Amino acid sequence: MKLYIKNMVCGRCEAAVKTVLEKMSLAVVSVNLGEVILSRELTSEEKQSLAVALKELGFELLEDKISKTIEKIKNLIIDLVHYQNEKLKVNFSEFLATELHQDYSALSKLFSEEEGITIEHYFIAQKIEKAKELLIYDELSLSQIALQLNYSNVAHLSNQFKKVTGMTPTHFKKLKDNHRKQIDAL
């Protein structure tokens, strides 16, 4: 049985969900961002209990097809931006369409209607949050950050950063109180 869970954005989220499932003695096949595979179907009582336990940790068991698709899009983008360090071999829209086995324009329309922003804006917001994280760590130059986040050059990163945050990456780095957002809050 495959379940979709909202707000799973990192390895710690996967571990937390896995712990909940194990405490409920549910046989887990795999746990990935936004998705859990169990070895058997759940009873309605088990599903209800799981939903309550997940909600206590800030997760949500998704039931309808639209919510599942939106969550899959978000998880693919989060994984791409925050956890993969290789450049896409196809353009972004082809990547999503291939991964989700759906037409990109339909995915884009659905995402915009449900989330109130475009997939591209969500993707950019994730990239800017990753850039903030890397700036705070102060281990990479701006050129290295631009390269890691697949920007064509530093100017492109800086322009997008300023458009989203209202400040340059250099100004952000100098702030005492760097304001980052949680990935699932974007």
QUIVEN-V287739 format. One line per field, one symbol per residue. ss: DSSP state (H for helix, E for strand, - for the rest). phi: phi as a letter, one per 40 degrees, with the letter a starting at -180 (. if undefined). burial: b if it has 9 or more other C-alpha atoms within 8 Angstrom, else e. A space follows every 10 residues. Layout:
BEGIN
ss->???
phi->???
burial->???
END
This chain:
BEGIN
ss->-EEEEE---- HHHHHHHHHH HHH----EEE EE--EEEE-- ---HHHHHHH HHHHHH---E EE--HHHHHH HHHHHHHHHH HHH------- -HHHHHHHHH ---HHHHHHH HHHHH---HH HHHHHHHHHH HHHHHHH--- -HHHHHHH-- ---HHHHHHH HHHHH---HH HHHH------ --HHH-
phi->.bbbbcgcba cccdcccccd ccccfcccca bbdgabbbca cccccccccc dccccccgba ccbccccccd ccddcccccc ccbbbbcccb cdccdccccb facccccccd ccccbgbcdc ccccdccccc cddccccfbb cccccdcccg ccacccdccc dcccbgacdc cdccccbccb bcdccc
burial->eebbbbbbbe eebbeebbeb bbeeeebbee bebbbbbbee eeeeeebeeb bebbbeeebb bbeeeebbeb bbbebbbbbb bbeeeeeeee eeebbbbeee eeebeebbeb bbeeeebbbe ebbbbbbbbb bbbbbeeeeb eebebbbebe bebbebbbbb bbeeeebbbe ebbeeeeeee eebeee
END
